[in-house]
Amino acid sequence: MAAPLLSLKTVTLGFGGRPLFAEIDLAIGRGERVALVGRNGTGKSTLLRLLAGQVEPDSGERLIQQGVRVSCLPQEPDLSGYDTVLDYAAADRHEGEAQTAHMAAALLQGLDVDGTRKTASLSGGEIRRAALARALAGEPDVLLLDEPTNHLDLSAIEWLESRLAAGRFGLVVVSHDRAFLARVTNTTLWLDRGRLLRLDKGFAEFEAWSQEILERETVEAAKLDKLIAQETVWSHQGITARRKRNQGRLRRLRRMAAAGAGMAGKRVIEAEDIAKAYGGAAVIAGFSTRILRGDRVGIIGPNGAGKTTLLRMLIGELKPDSGTLRLGTNLEMVYLDQTREALAPGETPWSILCPGGGDQVMVGARPRHVVAYLRDFLFADNQARSPVESLSGGERNRLLLARALARPSNLLVLDEPTNDLDMDTLDLLQELLAEYEGTVLLVSHDRDFLDRVVTSTIALEGDGTASEYPGGYTDYQRQRPRSAPERPARRSEKTAPKDRSKPAAGKSRNRLSFKQQHALERLPGRMATLEKRVAELEAALADAGLYARDRSAFDRATADLAAVRAEYAAAQEEWLALELLREELEANHRASE
């Protein structure tokens, strides 16, 4: 077996007396493509910096073969001090290697960045592309990438995937982009509670593997009578990580069948032939759509194609040059944009969520104790009163989401919501959007997130054309024309995408089996019972004095509520899958008559 190119041996590191990890071992060999995963704040970026030799461990050692070159892409590349993009991209030139500049120029061309551009004029996505070109230009033996897909559009992400898959280097990558990790990695490292666990398979196998570990540890902790002390450790996994890709769409169909009180009118947004141009160049040319209550609409396209422009036109924030736009009545909108407004220093999660004082957060029409609500967003109880300055970047993003989703709304607008979120927070956001009773518009480059969340996709092709397709990103890829883009379909022309999570129906079947029919008849009553229990537990937790009066009762009610919600969601999804199967079988039977 070949010696590793780069390794860490019994490394321990902490800051301010708090250990990030203790006595971990790690080895990177040529051809290994490693996904490094874990919650924000667990030390993934710090571990990359250790591998890069940028920080020293408290104990243990970093070992590197002689002559091995290590390149690192930081989360926030710094281009200051470089005049042009090419100057920056070719800066890691090794002695006697003039070809580095040629390689950098070729990489910039492949990434569609002009090397003669001044660095001060670059957008966030262009900075990211320039940094990728620099990391690759020196032909490293080990490549370390920290959130490489942030601010990249889909074409750049796909280019990077093919480049990494063909590389002969050792690779360690931190990313929240599940589709990206599944395509490029063959090994997974999980940084969890100070431990580094290894799976000799790519990220595609991570969720099942990690769930097995957590379930086994839960059983072991219960045997040791430590379950209550440990239960917050497992809470972040929830039920989302165990769900199949299309389950969110099934719940969305259920909600569409029964409109809740206080919702917007049936029509939320109706646009007809809206257009926008800047400097004589068409950004959006004659786009039409009708967005109804409960829709989850994703907007995709290359950087600079006009995604945010279209989003702002659809919500009435930007007037189109031509065409008509009609908004529904009684709309209450919450808009979370790319800049993510800053949190005031000195504030705490408690004071941010309860600015008027007290300990209750109104979520929809229901009061929630602020600590219970923060638990939903993966915060420990002792963080409720901690200053926001002590929170990690991911925790601040979670807090912004918590505040946004606590505001009254029936239209939620998210512009690049997945940037800088860890996977646990992405799971949480997917779950929250599935439960959200209003309409969602979102711009994203995260293919897996789109597949899990949206029910239709508006694709901007970069030439002024925009077309709408039912389903998520995978559905869009399957349906998009390979020649000239077609005109967007009217809402009445759309058909629901076939849900791959449904049981397969044999050609000869025209009805549910006895067992399936029995389950379909039984489940509504079961869901009603569970829904009633959810309401009872939420009412108990809404008691303003419960947390201070009886902390153990508060904890039990919180744990019970999570378990009952999970059981209700599973029953709801089973009912939906059976109902959709029944409808399909009946339609097939009618067609065969």
ZIRARA-V427595 format. One record per pair of residues at least 24 apart in sequence whose C-alpha atoms are under 6 Angstrom apart, sorted by sequence separation. I is the first residue (numbers start at 1). J is the second residue. If there is no record, write none. Layout:
BEGIN
i/j
I/J
I/J
END
This chain:
BEGIN
i/j
4/28
5/29
268/292
4/29
108/133
267/292
268/293
107/133
125/151
266/292
447/473
471/497
125/152
142/169
144/171
146/173
147/174
266/293
394/421
411/438
413/440
415/442
416/443
141/169
142/170
143/171
144/172
145/173
146/174
147/175
410/438
411/439
412/440
413/441
414/442
415/443
416/444
86/115
104/133
142/171
144/173
411/440
413/442
85/115
84/116
85/117
84/117
104/137
84/118
85/119
103/137
350/384
83/118
84/119
349/384
350/385
83/119
100/137
348/385
100/138
348/386
530/568
348/387
347/387
348/388
89/130
346/387
347/388
527/568
363/406
13/57
89/133
276/320
12/57
13/58
89/134
275/320
276/321
12/58
274/320
275/321
12/59
275/322
11/59
274/322
11/60
274/323
10/60
273/323
353/403
9/60
272/323
9/61
272/324
8/61
271/324
8/62
271/325
7/62
270/325
520/575
7/63
270/326
6/63
269/326
6/64
269/327
5/64
268/327
5/65
268/328
267/328
265/328
71/135
265/329
264/330
264/331
71/140
70/140
69/140
72/143
75/146
69/141
70/142
71/143
72/144
73/145
74/146
75/147
68/141
70/143
72/145
73/146
511/585
502/577
510/585
333/409
332/409
338/415
332/410
333/411
334/412
335/413
336/414
337/415
338/416
333/412
510/589
31/168
33/170
34/171
36/173
31/169
32/170
33/171
34/172
35/173
36/174
30/169
31/170
30/170
29/170
236/378
296/439
294/438
295/439
296/440
297/441
298/442
299/443
294/439
298/443
293/439
153/302
35/185
153/303
34/185
33/185
38/190
33/186
34/187
35/188
36/189
37/190
38/191
34/188
38/192
298/454
297/454
305/462
296/454
299/457
301/459
296/455
297/456
298/457
299/458
300/459
301/460
297/457
299/459
301/461
21/194
369/542
20/194
368/542
367/542
285/464
284/464
285/465
283/464
282/464
248/434
240/427
245/452
176/422
176/423
150/419
179/448
154/445
153/445
41/392
40/394
40/422
39/422
END
